Amino acid sequence: MASYVNVNIRMDAELKNEFEAYCKSANLSMTRAFNLFAREVVRGKKIPFETAGKEAGAGRESRRKEAAQSMFRTYAAVGEMMKETD
């Protein structure tokens, strides 16, 4: 027989409302949805989707490349360069 415990989590109120609405439309309780997620993590031994950490890292890398490219940009005229510095 399974033994159940309560788990308390904190989340943004707007996110909670949107998640609750989605669960209702999918005919799931929030408890069932979180249990499905937890079982998938345990089964696969990983988070089953891209996490914000990876996305944030990709964003930083993209900004770094843009900055490096802009450092070496060439201009046809001084006026063109001055427009970008305003």
N, C-alpha and C positions, 0 to 999 in steps of 0.2 A: 504494500500500500504506500502511495506517495505521501511525503510529508511536505506541507506547503509553508512558506514564510512570506511575510510582507516585505517589499522592497520599495523604498522611497527614493524618488529622483526629482531633481529640479530642472525645469525647462522654461523657456520663454512662454508667457501666457498666450501670445498669438500663435506660436508654433503648436502649443498644446491644443488650442481650439481647432486649428486646421487639421492636425493629426486625428483628433477625436472625430471630426466630420468625415475624414477619409475612412476611418475604421468603420463608422456607421454605414457609409455607402458600400463598403466591402463586406458588410454583415459580420464584422469582427468586433470584439471588445478590445479596448486598449491593452488589457491584460493578455489576451490571446495573441495580439500582434507582438507585444514585447517577448512573450514566450517563444513565438515562432522565430523571432530574431535571435534570441539567446540560443535556441537549439541549433540554428544554422551556424552561428559562430562556433559553438562547441563541436559540431559535426565536421565543419571545414577547417577548424583551427585558425580562422582568420575572419576579419570583418568582410562580409560578402559584397562590398562595394567600395569604390574609391573614397578615401577619407579626405577631409579638408586639408590635412597636413600635406598630402601629395599635391593637391590642387594649389595650395598656397605656395609650395615650393616651385611648382611650375610657373606660377605667376611671377615670383621673384626672379626666376631665371629669364623669363621673357622680358621683364623690365630691365634687367642687367644687359641683355643683348641689345635692346633698343638704345640704352644709354651709350653703350660702346659704339654703336653705329653712328649715333648723332655726333659723337666726338670727332669723327673723321669725315663728316659730310662736306662736300664741295659745293660751292655756289657760283653761279654765272656772273653775279654782280653783288656788290657790297649792299645795295638796297634790299636785295632778297634776303641776305643774312640778317640785316637789321630788323626786318619785319618779324622774324622769329624771336628776336630778343626783347621785343616790346611786351 
